[in-house]
Amino acid sequence: MFAETEGFLTAIQDQVELTRNYKKYILKQPNTDELCRRCGKESETIQHITAACEQLALTEYVKRHYGLAKIIRQKLAEAAELIDDKSPYYRYTRTNVLENENFKLCWNRSILTDKTIPFNRPDITFMIKKTKNTFLIDIAVLNTHNLAKTVTDKQNKYQELANEICAMWKQKAAKVISSTEVIPKSLSQSLTRLNLHPNTYIQLQKSLILGTCSIVRNFLNYK
């Protein structure tokens, strides 16, 4: 990581970047509007910029989200011998469906069910044919105070779909795995269940750091 990026990240962590909230309450600049310059609805704090601005939800946050999901998908595809390409994660080009005689890996695809299920499109669906196990993997990028609630919500969100998959595809088990960029205990457990190297989280966090720095830098330069 470049020294400039590391310094910028440190300023973000210490919350000393020149957000409107910082200017108003720390620098005490008079007549400063603290509301977000993009959405105009909430105080412009670092936490708001990195994960809570509705104007960034469908663009910058999605791009960062897919960057994390792509790493997990690439690692699964390599482990299952679905791809031979060993290119770095940032150059990896995904295919929506990969399949061989032992595994099936789907990216961001709706799962058709006999009954209507509102949440039927996890980030990644990974089927192990031999053991008849399917993993529904969903990834979240969030502020730390939302960690426990988000992990639980993600698991509950796809549980009905998991039950339906067991019945339709005659699977022994369909498991919901939620992953976040903040490292909860459940992440290392999830990587183990997927037979991925425990240090995979390092690549996930590097991708997140670079994505978050880009978001904050572009945001602060927005006029």
Helices and strands as residue ranges (DSSP letters): H 3-13, H 20-25, H 46-51, H 60-79, G 89-91, E 97-99, E 103-107, E 124-128, E 133-140, G 144-146, H 147-157, H 159-168, E 173-180, H 185-193, H 200-220
